[in-house]
Amino acid sequence: MAILASDIETMIRAGFPDAQITVMGNDGQHFAAEVIDESFRGMARVAQQRAVKATVKSAIDSGQLHALALTTKAPE
């Protein structure tokens, strides 16, 4: 079963309810997401991306989501 961009957004939003989230991709397996959240302020980029990937871990582990390129940052 293919995963949708809206499914990924829902998973990320569960972990970052106040974030600005944009998910792109439409092949059902490969996506890119931009997540802008205040909680990232002062956090290393690697830590930010690990935090976001933790929200979609179940989809990655199940093979439903093959690739997710991430851009993360605190609001300007």
All heavy atoms as TSV, in Angstrom:
chain	resi	resn	atom	element	x	y	z
A	1	MET	N	N	0.844	-1.180	0.000
A	1	MET	CA	C	0.000	0.000	0.000
A	1	MET	C	C	0.888	1.242	0.000
A	1	MET	O	O	1.790	1.382	0.806
A	1	MET	CB	C	-0.891	-0.028	1.242
A	1	MET	CG	C	-1.783	1.168	1.358
A	1	MET	SD	S	-3.003	0.916	2.656
A	1	MET	CE	C	-2.520	2.204	3.758
A	2	ALA	N	N	0.637	2.119	-0.934
A	2	ALA	CA	C	1.420	3.350	-1.049
A	2	ALA	C	C	1.039	4.328	0.059
A	2	ALA	O	O	-0.101	4.379	0.508
A	2	ALA	CB	C	1.189	3.988	-2.415
A	3	ILE	N	N	2.027	5.078	0.458
A	3	ILE	CA	C	1.808	6.109	1.466
A	3	ILE	C	C	1.627	7.447	0.751
A	3	ILE	O	O	2.202	7.668	-0.322
A	3	ILE	CB	C	2.975	6.134	2.473
A	3	ILE	CG1	C	2.618	6.978	3.677
A	3	ILE	CG2	C	4.259	6.573	1.817
A	3	ILE	CD1	C	3.566	6.783	4.847
A	4	LEU	N	N	0.831	8.315	1.308
A	4	LEU	CA	C	0.556	9.621	0.714
A	4	LEU	C	C	1.313	10.712	1.466
A	4	LEU	O	O	1.625	10.562	2.651
A	4	LEU	CB	C	-0.939	9.928	0.777
A	4	LEU	CG	C	-1.878	8.919	0.127
A	4	LEU	CD1	C	-3.325	9.282	0.415
A	4	LEU	CD2	C	-1.615	8.843	-1.370
A	5	ALA	N	N	1.555	11.815	0.782
A	5	ALA	CA	C	2.204	12.963	1.422
A	5	ALA	C	C	1.401	13.414	2.643
A	5	ALA	O	O	1.977	13.768	3.676
A	5	ALA	CB	C	2.365	14.107	0.421
A	6	SER	N	N	0.085	13.359	2.552
A	6	SER	CA	C	-0.759	13.769	3.682
A	6	SER	C	C	-0.583	12.837	4.886
A	6	SER	O	O	-0.672	13.272	6.026
A	6	SER	CB	C	-2.227	13.831	3.265
A	6	SER	OG	O	-2.671	12.568	2.818
A	7	ASP	N	N	-0.314	11.546	4.630
A	7	ASP	CA	C	-0.056	10.601	5.722
A	7	ASP	C	C	1.236	10.970	6.450
A	7	ASP	O	O	1.295	10.929	7.685
A	7	ASP	CB	C	0.068	9.166	5.192
A	7	ASP	CG	C	-1.188	8.656	4.525
A	7	ASP	OD1	O	-2.297	9.061	4.934
A	7	ASP	OD2	O	-1.057	7.842	3.587
A	8	ILE	N	N	2.245	11.320	5.690
A	8	ILE	CA	C	3.528	11.701	6.275
A	8	ILE	C	C	3.363	12.979	7.084
A	8	ILE	O	O	3.864	13.090	8.205
A	8	ILE	CB	C	4.596	11.862	5.183
A	8	ILE	CG1	C	4.844	10.510	4.515
A	8	ILE	CG2	C	5.889	12.435	5.763
A	8	ILE	CD1	C	5.664	10.580	3.258
A	9	GLU	N	N	2.636	13.935	6.532
A	9	GLU	CA	C	2.392	15.177	7.269
A	9	GLU	C	C	1.681	14.896	8.594
A	9	GLU	O	O	2.036	15.467	9.627
A	9	GLU	CB	C	1.582	16.164	6.443
A	9	GLU	CG	C	1.353	17.467	7.180
A	9	GLU	CD	C	0.591	18.512	6.386
A	9	GLU	OE1	O	0.431	18.359	5.169
A	9	GLU	OE2	O	0.154	19.484	7.024
A	10	THR	N	N	0.723	14.016	8.575
A	10	THR	CA	C	-0.010	13.666	9.795
A	10	THR	C	C	0.922	13.055	10.841
A	10	THR	O	O	0.839	13.400	12.028
A	10	THR	CB	C	-1.160	12.689	9.465
A	10	THR	OG1	O	-2.071	13.345	8.577
A	10	THR	CG2	C	-1.898	12.249	10.718
A	11	MET	N	N	1.827	12.182	10.407
A	11	MET	CA	C	2.767	11.560	11.341
A	11	MET	C	C	3.716	12.596	11.942
A	11	MET	O	O	3.965	12.600	13.145
A	11	MET	CB	C	3.564	10.462	10.639
A	11	MET	CG	C	2.762	9.219	10.357
A	11	MET	SD	S	3.773	7.889	9.655
A	11	MET	CE	C	3.668	8.286	7.925
A	12	ILE	N	N	4.231	13.485	11.097
A	12	ILE	CA	C	5.143	14.520	11.581
A	12	ILE	C	C	4.401	15.475	12.510
A	12	ILE	O	O	4.900	15.858	13.565
A	12	ILE	CB	C	5.799	15.275	10.412
A	12	ILE	CG1	C	6.695	14.326	9.598
A	12	ILE	CG2	C	6.613	16.475	10.922
A	12	ILE	CD1	C	7.217	14.924	8.299
A	13	ARG	N	N	3.179	15.839	12.144
A	13	ARG	CA	C	2.393	16.767	12.955
A	13	ARG	C	C	2.117	16.207	14.352
A	13	ARG	O	O	2.023	16.957	15.319
A	13	ARG	CB	C	1.082	17.112	12.254
A	13	ARG	CG	C	0.273	18.069	13.066
A	13	ARG	CD	C	-0.300	19.278	12.409
A	13	ARG	NE	N	0.100	19.711	11.118
A	13	ARG	CZ	C	0.963	20.712	10.896
A	13	ARG	NH1	N	1.535	21.342	11.898
A	13	ARG	NH2	N	1.245	21.089	9.674
A	14	ALA	N	N	2.019	14.889	14.474
A	14	ALA	CA	C	1.808	14.279	15.791
A	14	ALA	C	C	2.971	14.601	16.731
A	14	ALA	O	O	2.775	14.777	17.930
A	14	ALA	CB	C	1.629	12.773	15.656
A	15	GLY	N	N	4.171	14.695	16.186
A	15	GLY	CA	C	5.335	15.010	16.998
A	15	GLY	C	C	5.641	16.491	17.093
A	15	GLY	O	O	6.289	16.940	18.039
A	16	PHE	N	N	5.171	17.239	16.103
A	16	PHE	CA	C	5.432	18.679	16.034
A	16	PHE	C	C	4.133	19.414	15.684
A	16	PHE	O	O	3.956	19.882	14.558
A	16	PHE	CB	C	6.521	18.970	14.975
A	16	PHE	CG	C	7.828	18.308	15.293
A	16	PHE	CD1	C	8.130	17.056	14.792
A	16	PHE	CD2	C	8.744	18.924	16.124
A	16	PHE	CE1	C	9.331	16.430	15.104
A	16	PHE	CE2	C	9.945	18.321	16.444
A	16	PHE	CZ	C	10.235	17.063	15.937
A	17	PRO	N	N	3.218	19.495	16.645
A	17	PRO	CA	C	1.877	20.021	16.359
A	17	PRO	C	C	1.843	21.470	15.901
A	17	PRO	O	O	0.913	21.862	15.191
A	17	PRO	CB	C	1.128	19.841	17.677
A	17	PRO	CG	C	2.175	19.658	18.718
A	17	PRO	CD	C	3.362	19.066	18.032
A	18	ASP	N	N	2.840	22.276	16.253
A	18	ASP	CA	C	2.827	23.683	15.883
A	18	ASP	C	C	3.738	24.006	14.703
A	18	ASP	O	O	3.910	25.168	14.346
A	18	ASP	CB	C	3.235	24.549	17.087
A	18	ASP	CG	C	2.263	24.384	18.241
A	18	ASP	OD1	O	1.047	24.261	17.971
A	18	ASP	OD2	O	2.711	24.352	19.401
A	19	ALA	N	N	4.327	22.990	14.110
A	19	ALA	CA	C	5.291	23.196	13.021
A	19	ALA	C	C	4.613	23.611	11.730
A	19	ALA	O	O	3.446	23.301	11.483
A	19	ALA	CB	C	6.088	21.925	12.788
A	20	GLN	N	N	5.399	24.291	10.910
A	20	GLN	CA	C	5.018	24.531	9.521
A	20	GLN	C	C	5.610	23.356	8.745
A	20	GLN	O	O	6.828	23.161	8.745
A	20	GLN	CB	C	5.597	25.851	9.033
A	20	GLN	CG	C	5.275	26.147	7.592
A	20	GLN	CD	C	5.949	27.435	7.127
A	20	GLN	OE1	O	6.326	28.289	7.920
A	20	GLN	NE2	N	6.105	27.562	5.836
A	21	ILE	N	N	4.761	22.550	8.126
A	21	ILE	CA	C	5.202	21.314	7.474
A	21	ILE	C	C	4.768	21.318	6.014
A	21	ILE	O	O	3.604	21.547	5.712
A	21	ILE	CB	C	4.601	20.079	8.175
A	21	ILE	CG1	C	4.991	20.053	9.656
A	21	ILE	CG2	C	5.030	18.791	7.469
A	21	ILE	CD1	C	4.211	19.046	10.476
A	22	THR	N	N	5.735	21.041	5.134
A	22	THR	CA	C	5.439	20.885	3.715
A	22	THR	C	C	6.032	19.553	3.280
A	22	THR	O	O	7.221	19.310	3.483
A	22	THR	CB	C	6.082	22.015	2.882
A	22	THR	OG1	O	5.651	23.275	3.400
A	22	THR	CG2	C	5.692	21.905	1.417
A	23	VAL	N	N	5.204	18.675	2.717
A	23	VAL	CA	C	5.677	17.383	2.231
A	23	VAL	C	C	5.447	17.331	0.726
A	23	VAL	O	O	4.346	17.615	0.247
A	23	VAL	CB	C	4.951	16.208	2.923
A	23	VAL	CG1	C	5.463	14.876	2.386
A	23	VAL	CG2	C	5.126	16.276	4.432
A	24	MET	N	N	6.499	16.983	-0.005
A	24	MET	CA	C	6.418	16.899	-1.460
A	24	MET	C	C	6.764	15.482	-1.905
A	24	MET	O	O	7.534	14.805	-1.241
A	24	MET	CB	C	7.394	17.892	-2.097
A	24	MET	CG	C	7.042	19.339	-1.782
A	24	MET	SD	S	8.480	20.416	-1.584
A	24	MET	CE	C	9.234	19.783	-0.109
A	25	GLY	N	N	6.206	15.076	-3.008
A	25	GLY	CA	C	6.463	13.757	-3.579
A	25	GLY	C	C	5.151	13.076	-3.886
A	25	GLY	O	O	4.179	13.246	-3.163
A	26	ASN	N	N	5.149	12.299	-4.971
A	26	ASN	CA	C	3.883	11.668	-5.334
A	26	ASN	C	C	4.058	10.271	-5.923
A	26	ASN	O	O	3.154	9.762	-6.561
A	26	ASN	CB	C	3.094	12.550	-6.306
A	26	ASN	CG	C	3.816	12.773	-7.627
A	26	ASN	OD1	O	4.900	12.248	-7.843
A	26	ASN	ND2	N	3.222	13.548	-8.499
A	27	ASP	N	N	5.229	9.659	-5.690
A	27	ASP	CA	C	5.405	8.316	-6.237
A	27	ASP	C	C	5.059	7.219	-5.232
A	27	ASP	O	O	5.171	6.041	-5.528
A	27	ASP	CB	C	6.825	8.123	-6.774
A	27	ASP	CG	C	7.875	7.998	-5.681
A	27	ASP	OD1	O	7.541	8.190	-4.493
A	27	ASP	OD2	O	9.044	7.717	-6.026
A	28	GLY	N	N	4.631	7.621	-4.043
A	28	GLY	CA	C	4.201	6.650	-3.048
A	28	GLY	C	C	5.305	6.111	-2.164
A	28	GLY	O	O	5.024	5.394	-1.209
A	29	GLN	N	N	6.570	6.436	-2.450
A	29	GLN	CA	C	7.669	5.925	-1.629
A	29	GLN	C	C	8.743	6.958	-1.331
A	29	GLN	O	O	9.391	6.877	-0.307
A	29	GLN	CB	C	8.341	4.734	-2.307
A	29	GLN	CG	C	7.502	3.493	-2.307
A	29	GLN	CD	C	8.298	2.301	-2.799
A	29	GLN	OE1	O	9.160	2.418	-3.657
A	29	GLN	NE2	N	8.009	1.148	-2.245
A	30	HIS	N	N	8.973	7.901	-2.212
A	30	HIS	CA	C	10.058	8.865	-2.070
A	30	HIS	C	C	9.477	10.265	-1.869
A	30	HIS	O	O	8.720	10.737	-2.715
A	30	HIS	CB	C	10.960	8.852	-3.310
A	30	HIS	CG	C	11.542	7.511	-3.593
A	30	HIS	ND1	N	10.882	6.572	-4.349
A	30	HIS	CD2	C	12.699	6.949	-3.195
A	30	HIS	CE1	C	11.632	5.488	-4.417
A	30	HIS	NE2	N	12.739	5.687	-3.731
A	31	PHE	N	N	9.872	10.895	-0.765
A	31	PHE	CA	C	9.298	12.190	-0.415
A	31	PHE	C	C	10.376	13.127	0.092
A	31	PHE	O	O	11.455	12.696	0.498
A	31	PHE	CB	C	8.230	12.020	0.678
A	31	PHE	CG	C	7.044	11.225	0.236
A	31	PHE	CD1	C	7.018	9.844	0.370
A	31	PHE	CD2	C	5.942	11.848	-0.325
A	31	PHE	CE1	C	5.930	9.100	-0.050
A	31	PHE	CE2	C	4.840	11.115	-0.749
A	31	PHE	CZ	C	4.839	9.738	-0.606
A	32	ALA	N	N	10.045	14.396	0.108
A	32	ALA	CA	C	10.874	15.422	0.732
A	32	ALA	C	C	9.957	16.225	1.642
A	32	ALA	O	O	8.797	16.477	1.307
A	32	ALA	CB	C	11.505	16.326	-0.320
A	33	ALA	N	N	10.474	16.609	2.789
A	33	ALA	CA	C	9.674	17.381	3.734
A	33	ALA	C	C	10.499	18.536	4.285
A	33	ALA	O	O	11.693	18.397	4.531
A	33	ALA	CB	C	9.193	16.504	4.883
A	34	GLU	N	N	9.827	19.662	4.457
A	34	GLU	CA	C	10.413	20.804	5.145
A	34	GLU	C	C	9.624	20.979	6.430
A	34	GLU	O	O	8.393	21.056	6.395
A	34	GLU	CB	C	10.330	22.064	4.300
A	34	GLU	CG	C	10.917	23.271	5.017
A	34	GLU	CD	C	10.836	24.540	4.196
A	34	GLU	OE1	O	9.699	24.954	3.876
A	34	GLU	OE2	O	11.890	25.096	3.882
A	35	VAL	N	N	10.330	21.013	7.550
A	35	VAL	CA	C	9.690	21.152	8.850
A	35	VAL	C	C	10.335	22.339	9.559
A	35	VAL	O	O	11.541	22.335	9.809
A	35	VAL	CB	C	9.838	19.867	9.704
A	35	VAL	CG1	C	9.105	20.023	11.027
A	35	VAL	CG2	C	9.327	18.649	8.940
A	36	ILE	N	N	9.524	23.338	9.859
A	36	ILE	CA	C	9.995	24.540	10.553
A	36	ILE	C	C	9.286	24.586	11.895
A	36	ILE	O	O	8.055	24.639	11.950
A	36	ILE	CB	C	9.688	25.803	9.725
A	36	ILE	CG1	C	10.337	25.695	8.340
A	36	ILE	CG2	C	10.151	27.059	10.462
A	36	ILE	CD1	C	9.906	26.771	7.363
A	37	ASP	N	N	10.090	24.516	12.965
A	37	ASP	CA	C	9.485	24.466	14.297
A	37	ASP	C	C	10.376	25.178	15.306
A	37	ASP	O	O	11.607	25.073	15.257
A	37	ASP	CB	C	9.281	23.011	14.728
A	37	ASP	CG	C	8.390	22.900	15.945
A	37	ASP	OD1	O	7.176	23.134	15.812
A	37	ASP	OD2	O	8.914	22.600	17.027
A	38	GLU	N	N	9.753	25.885	16.222
A	38	GLU	CA	C	10.479	26.631	17.251
A	38	GLU	C	C	11.328	25.707	18.122
A	38	GLU	O	O	12.389	26.112	18.608
A	38	GLU	CB	C	9.489	27.426	18.114
A	38	GLU	CG	C	10.142	28.312	19.140
A	38	GLU	CD	C	11.084	29.357	18.547
A	38	GLU	OE1	O	10.756	29.941	17.489
A	38	GLU	OE2	O	12.153	29.592	19.143
A	39	SER	N	N	10.908	24.476	18.296
A	39	SER	CA	C	11.659	23.556	19.157
A	39	SER	C	C	13.052	23.252	18.603
A	39	SER	O	O	13.911	22.753	19.330
A	39	SER	CB	C	10.887	22.250	19.362
A	39	SER	OG	O	10.837	21.496	18.164
A	40	PHE	N	N	13.290	23.561	17.337
A	40	PHE	CA	C	14.592	23.319	16.722
A	40	PHE	C	C	15.619	24.407	17.063
A	40	PHE	O	O	16.804	24.219	16.811
A	40	PHE	CB	C	14.474	23.227	15.203
A	40	PHE	CG	C	13.652	22.061	14.716
A	40	PHE	CD1	C	12.936	22.155	13.541
A	40	PHE	CD2	C	13.600	20.872	15.418
A	40	PHE	CE1	C	12.193	21.090	13.064
A	40	PHE	CE2	C	12.852	19.790	14.953
A	40	PHE	CZ	C	12.151	19.905	13.775
A	41	ARG	N	N	15.182	25.517	17.623
A	41	ARG	CA	C	16.088	26.621	17.920
A	41	ARG	C	C	17.215	26.148	18.840
A	41	ARG	O	O	16.976	25.575	19.889
A	41	ARG	CB	C	15.350	27.794	18.545
A	41	ARG	CG	C	16.188	29.060	18.589
A	41	ARG	CD	C	15.378	30.310	18.845
A	41	ARG	NE	N	14.237	30.523	17.966
A	41	ARG	CZ	C	14.310	30.990	16.715
A	41	ARG	NH1	N	15.467	31.263	16.187
A	41	ARG	NH2	N	13.202	31.174	16.017
A	42	GLY	N	N	18.451	26.358	18.407
A	42	GLY	CA	C	19.619	25.978	19.190
A	42	GLY	C	C	19.995	24.506	19.079
A	42	GLY	O	O	20.972	24.072	19.674
A	43	MET	N	N	19.249	23.749	18.320
A	43	MET	CA	C	19.474	22.314	18.172
A	43	MET	C	C	20.306	22.066	16.903
A	43	MET	O	O	20.068	22.718	15.879
A	43	MET	CB	C	18.112	21.605	18.061
A	43	MET	CG	C	18.174	20.092	18.024
A	43	MET	SD	S	16.530	19.348	17.735
A	43	MET	CE	C	15.752	19.602	19.315
A	44	ALA	N	N	21.246	21.167	16.961
A	44	ALA	CA	C	22.038	20.812	15.776
A	44	ALA	C	C	21.113	20.244	14.702
A	44	ALA	O	O	20.116	19.583	15.004
A	44	ALA	CB	C	23.095	19.784	16.147
A	45	ARG	N	N	21.452	20.497	13.458
A	45	ARG	CA	C	20.622	20.034	12.343
A	45	ARG	C	C	20.425	18.518	12.366
A	45	ARG	O	O	19.337	18.022	12.095
A	45	ARG	CB	C	21.233	20.467	11.008
A	45	ARG	CG	C	20.348	20.067	9.859
A	45	ARG	CD	C	20.208	21.066	8.783
A	45	ARG	NE	N	20.049	22.396	9.307
A	45	ARG	CZ	C	20.108	23.482	8.575
A	45	ARG	NH1	N	20.311	23.388	7.294
A	45	ARG	NH2	N	19.965	24.665	9.097
A	46	VAL	N	N	21.466	17.775	12.683
A	46	VAL	CA	C	21.347	16.313	12.746
A	46	VAL	C	C	20.320	15.913	13.802
A	46	VAL	O	O	19.496	15.017	13.573
A	46	VAL	CB	C	22.721	15.659	13.039
A	46	VAL	CG1	C	22.576	14.182	13.330
A	46	VAL	CG2	C	23.657	15.873	11.872
A	47	ALA	N	N	20.331	16.571	14.938
A	47	ALA	CA	C	19.361	16.275	16.002
A	47	ALA	C	C	17.938	16.625	15.550
A	47	ALA	O	O	16.986	15.892	15.865
A	47	ALA	CB	C	19.723	17.035	17.273
A	48	GLN	N	N	17.797	17.731	14.832
A	48	GLN	CA	C	16.481	18.112	14.302
A	48	GLN	C	C	15.949	17.019	13.392
A	48	GLN	O	O	14.792	16.590	13.503
A	48	GLN	CB	C	16.584	19.418	13.503
A	48	GLN	CG	C	16.965	20.629	14.300
A	48	GLN	CD	C	17.242	21.828	13.405
A	48	GLN	OE1	O	16.870	21.860	12.232
A	48	GLN	NE2	N	17.906	22.826	13.959
A	49	GLN	N	N	16.795	16.556	12.474
A	49	GLN	CA	C	16.360	15.557	11.508
A	49	GLN	C	C	16.081	14.216	12.168
A	49	GLN	O	O	15.132	13.523	11.795
A	49	GLN	CB	C	17.376	15.447	10.381
A	49	GLN	CG	C	17.390	16.727	9.567
A	49	GLN	CD	C	18.308	16.690	8.376
A	49	GLN	OE1	O	19.039	15.731	8.156
A	49	GLN	NE2	N	18.280	17.743	7.584
A	50	ARG	N	N	16.854	13.861	13.166
A	50	ARG	CA	C	16.570	12.620	13.908
A	50	ARG	C	C	15.219	12.699	14.599
A	50	ARG	O	O	14.473	11.718	14.635
A	50	ARG	CB	C	17.659	12.352	14.935
A	50	ARG	CG	C	18.922	11.812	14.343
A	50	ARG	CD	C	19.942	11.499	15.406
A	50	ARG	NE	N	21.174	11.036	14.778
A	50	ARG	CZ	C	22.370	11.209	15.297
A	50	ARG	NH1	N	22.522	11.820	16.456
A	50	ARG	NH2	N	23.433	10.760	14.663
A	51	ALA	N	N	14.904	13.858	15.151
A	51	ALA	CA	C	13.621	14.040	15.837
A	51	ALA	C	C	12.457	13.875	14.863
A	51	ALA	O	O	11.443	13.245	15.179
A	51	ALA	CB	C	13.566	15.403	16.520
A	52	VAL	N	N	12.601	14.425	13.667
A	52	VAL	CA	C	11.540	14.290	12.664
A	52	VAL	C	C	11.454	12.848	12.170
A	52	VAL	O	O	10.364	12.282	12.058
A	52	VAL	CB	C	11.754	15.266	11.486
A	52	VAL	CG1	C	10.738	15.008	10.384
A	52	VAL	CG2	C	11.654	16.710	11.971
A	53	LYS	N	N	12.587	12.235	11.893
A	53	LYS	CA	C	12.566	10.840	11.411
A	53	LYS	C	C	11.932	9.903	12.437
A	53	LYS	O	O	11.312	8.910	12.062
A	53	LYS	CB	C	13.963	10.377	11.037
A	53	LYS	CG	C	14.392	10.941	9.704
A	53	LYS	CD	C	15.574	10.225	9.120
A	53	LYS	CE	C	15.806	10.787	7.734
A	53	LYS	NZ	N	16.867	10.125	7.021
A	54	ALA	N	N	12.067	10.213	13.721
A	54	ALA	CA	C	11.440	9.382	14.752
A	54	ALA	C	C	9.921	9.367	14.595
A	54	ALA	O	O	9.279	8.369	14.925
A	54	ALA	CB	C	11.830	9.879	16.142
A	55	THR	N	N	9.353	10.449	14.069
A	55	THR	CA	C	7.893	10.509	13.914
A	55	THR	C	C	7.394	9.631	12.770
A	55	THR	O	O	6.213	9.281	12.747
A	55	THR	CB	C	7.390	11.957	13.692
A	55	THR	OG1	O	7.868	12.445	12.439
A	55	THR	CG2	C	7.825	12.878	14.822
A	56	VAL	N	N	8.264	9.293	11.828
A	56	VAL	CA	C	7.859	8.462	10.683
A	56	VAL	C	C	8.526	7.086	10.714
A	56	VAL	O	O	8.464	6.334	9.742
A	56	VAL	CB	C	8.149	9.180	9.334
A	56	VAL	CG1	C	7.325	10.439	9.203
A	56	VAL	CG2	C	9.626	9.472	9.172
A	57	LYS	N	N	9.138	6.757	11.835
A	57	LYS	CA	C	9.895	5.509	11.957
A	57	LYS	C	C	9.063	4.279	11.615
A	57	LYS	O	O	9.538	3.367	10.940
A	57	LYS	CB	C	10.472	5.385	13.363
A	57	LYS	CG	C	11.370	4.170	13.541
A	57	LYS	CD	C	11.968	4.131	14.929
A	57	LYS	CE	C	12.922	2.994	15.169
A	57	LYS	NZ	N	12.719	1.756	14.532
A	58	SER	N	N	7.835	4.237	12.045
A	58	SER	CA	C	7.009	3.048	11.783
A	58	SER	C	C	6.794	2.845	10.282
A	58	SER	O	O	6.806	1.709	9.802
A	58	SER	CB	C	5.672	3.133	12.511
A	58	SER	OG	O	4.915	4.227	12.039
A	59	ALA	N	N	6.615	3.926	9.549
A	59	ALA	CA	C	6.420	3.819	8.099
A	59	ALA	C	C	7.710	3.398	7.405
A	59	ALA	O	O	7.681	2.637	6.427
A	59	ALA	CB	C	5.917	5.140	7.524
A	60	ILE	N	N	8.858	3.864	7.915
A	60	ILE	CA	C	10.146	3.463	7.349
A	60	ILE	C	C	10.403	1.988	7.665
A	60	ILE	O	O	10.768	1.208	6.779
A	60	ILE	CB	C	11.279	4.353	7.892
A	60	ILE	CG1	C	11.133	5.783	7.355
A	60	ILE	CG2	C	12.653	3.779	7.519
A	60	ILE	CD1	C	12.066	6.798	8.002
A	61	ASP	N	N	10.197	1.602	8.913
A	61	ASP	CA	C	10.437	0.218	9.327
A	61	ASP	C	C	9.560	-0.777	8.577
A	61	ASP	O	O	9.985	-1.898	8.288
A	61	ASP	CB	C	10.222	0.055	10.835
A	61	ASP	CG	C	11.315	0.722	11.659
A	61	ASP	OD1	O	12.344	1.149	11.083
A	61	ASP	OD2	O	11.129	0.831	12.892
A	62	SER	N	N	8.338	-0.380	8.257
A	62	SER	CA	C	7.418	-1.279	7.552
A	62	SER	C	C	7.707	-1.353	6.051
A	62	SER	O	O	7.150	-2.200	5.361
A	62	SER	CB	C	5.973	-0.818	7.753
A	62	SER	OG	O	5.723	0.364	7.004
A	63	GLY	N	N	8.554	-0.449	5.563
A	63	GLY	CA	C	8.844	-0.417	4.127
A	63	GLY	C	C	7.857	0.423	3.348
A	63	GLY	O	O	7.991	0.584	2.130
A	64	GLN	N	N	6.872	0.965	4.016
A	64	GLN	CA	C	5.868	1.801	3.367
A	64	GLN	C	C	6.497	3.094	2.840
A	64	GLN	O	O	6.144	3.566	1.773
A	64	GLN	CB	C	4.779	2.118	4.383
A	64	GLN	CG	C	3.458	2.460	3.799
A	64	GLN	CD	C	2.405	2.633	4.892
A	64	GLN	OE1	O	2.703	2.788	6.072
A	64	GLN	NE2	N	1.159	2.615	4.480
A	65	LEU	N	N	7.439	3.636	3.590
A	65	LEU	CA	C	8.149	4.858	3.211
A	65	LEU	C	C	9.597	4.481	2.958
A	65	LEU	O	O	10.290	4.007	3.863
A	65	LEU	CB	C	8.044	5.898	4.334
A	65	LEU	CG	C	8.832	7.200	4.163
A	65	LEU	CD1	C	8.422	7.930	2.889
A	65	LEU	CD2	C	8.636	8.090	5.377
A	66	HIS	N	N	10.034	4.663	1.727
A	66	HIS	CA	C	11.385	4.253	1.355
A	66	HIS	C	C	12.407	5.354	1.600
A	66	HIS	O	O	13.503	5.088	2.077
A	66	HIS	CB	C	11.415	3.830	-0.115
A	66	HIS	CG	C	12.768	3.426	-0.592
A	66	HIS	ND1	N	13.388	2.273	-0.168
A	66	HIS	CD2	C	13.630	4.028	-1.429
A	66	HIS	CE1	C	14.577	2.187	-0.739
A	66	HIS	NE2	N	14.742	3.234	-1.507
A	67	ALA	N	N	12.055	6.593	1.272
A	67	ALA	CA	C	13.022	7.689	1.409
A	67	ALA	C	C	12.308	8.982	1.765
A	67	ALA	O	O	11.266	9.305	1.209
A	67	ALA	CB	C	13.791	7.866	0.107
A	68	LEU	N	N	12.910	9.715	2.698
A	68	LEU	CA	C	12.379	11.015	3.099
A	68	LEU	C	C	13.552	11.975	3.250
A	68	LEU	O	O	14.332	11.874	4.198
A	68	LEU	CB	C	11.599	10.916	4.410
A	68	LEU	CG	C	11.024	12.225	4.951
A	68	LEU	CD1	C	10.003	12.822	3.966
A	68	LEU	CD2	C	10.396	12.017	6.314
A	69	ALA	N	N	13.689	12.889	2.309
A	69	ALA	CA	C	14.706	13.934	2.401
A	69	ALA	C	C	14.139	15.040	3.289
A	69	ALA	O	O	12.991	15.441	3.123
A	69	ALA	CB	C	15.022	14.475	1.011
A	70	LEU	N	N	14.947	15.505	4.231
A	70	LEU	CA	C	14.455	16.484	5.204
A	70	LEU	C	C	15.213	17.791	5.155
A	70	LEU	O	O	16.437	17.805	5.029
A	70	LEU	CB	C	14.576	15.923	6.618
A	70	LEU	CG	C	13.629	14.815	7.004
A	70	LEU	CD1	C	13.991	14.270	8.371
A	70	LEU	CD2	C	12.197	15.317	7.004
A	71	THR	N	N	14.450	18.865	5.289
A	71	THR	CA	C	14.988	20.183	5.550
A	71	THR	C	C	14.319	20.629	6.842
A	71	THR	O	O	13.088	20.628	6.931
A	71	THR	CB	C	14.642	21.185	4.422
A	71	THR	OG1	O	15.174	20.681	3.196
A	71	THR	CG2	C	15.198	22.553	4.707
A	72	THR	N	N	15.124	20.941	7.840
A	72	THR	CA	C	14.576	21.343	9.128
A	72	THR	C	C	15.237	22.635	9.582
A	72	THR	O	O	16.401	22.877	9.287
A	72	THR	CB	C	14.821	20.249	10.202
A	72	THR	OG1	O	16.217	19.996	10.295
A	72	THR	CG2	C	14.079	18.970	9.875
A	73	LYS	N	N	14.456	23.464	10.283
A	73	LYS	CA	C	15.012	24.697	10.822
A	73	LYS	C	C	14.020	25.332	11.787
A	73	LYS	O	O	12.836	25.002	11.790
A	73	LYS	CB	C	15.376	25.682	9.721
A	73	LYS	CG	C	14.194	26.137	8.874
A	73	LYS	CD	C	14.667	27.054	7.752
A	73	LYS	CE	C	13.515	27.504	6.894
A	73	LYS	NZ	N	13.936	28.420	5.840
A	74	ALA	N	N	14.559	26.256	12.577
A	74	ALA	CA	C	13.705	27.063	13.448
A	74	ALA	C	C	13.171	28.231	12.625
A	74	ALA	O	O	13.786	28.621	11.630
A	74	ALA	CB	C	14.509	27.583	14.641
A	75	PRO	N	N	12.041	28.787	13.013
A	75	PRO	CA	C	11.508	29.937	12.273
A	75	PRO	C	C	12.494	31.124	12.334
A	75	PRO	O	O	13.217	31.276	13.305
A	75	PRO	CB	C	10.221	30.286	13.030
A	75	PRO	CG	C	9.946	29.148	13.932
A	75	PRO	CD	C	11.205	28.402	14.134
A	76	GLU	N	N	12.470	31.927	11.303
A	76	GLU	CA	C	13.345	33.103	11.267
A	76	GLU	C	C	12.749	34.252	12.015
A	76	GLU	O	O	11.615	34.333	12.283
A	76	GLU	CB	C	13.608	33.483	9.815
A	76	GLU	CG	C	14.371	32.394	9.106
A	76	GLU	CD	C	14.659	32.748	7.665
A	76	GLU	OE1	O	14.460	33.903	7.237
A	76	GLU	OE2	O	15.090	31.843	6.950
